[in-house]
Amino acid sequence: MRATLLSYVVPGWGAGEVWLAGGLVVGIEHPVPGREGEESDHELARRLRAWFAGARDDFADVELDLEWCTPFERQLVDALRGVQAGETVSYGELAALAGRPRAARAAGTLCASNRFAIVVPCHRVVAANGIGGYGSLGVAYKRRLLALEKR
């Protein structure tokens, strides 16, 4: 099935991307400065713009393509989507919420390969001894997301 690309532009953050196929979200990328894209008026693009502007939204109704996930990865996704805005959990706590308290590495692996920025809020997962990383976007981006949610 062919995916459709939607862009959303957030002042002060840059442009992000949403990929849809067959009525499901197959990917969401954070807005970054310098990315090009034609602004979409799709509902999810509007909601993401509003979220980055400070609106509260848990995106619980957004249907994701999780066919690639193992059953445990689905449990991790569900547990992570249940972490409230402004709160954080460690990788071990996320694994425990998903039913496997000794699977912190698996939780970290899921977060590192997360295809669904903001909707599966991996920025809310921190290391046991500090904030942890945030891939190519870096820790400063993660701190900015967490600060946005604490407003």
Summary of the structure (lengths in Angstrom):
residues: 151
radius of gyration: 14.9
end to end distance: 39.6
largest distance: 43.9
contacts: 424
relative contact order: 0.13
helix: 36%
strand: 22%
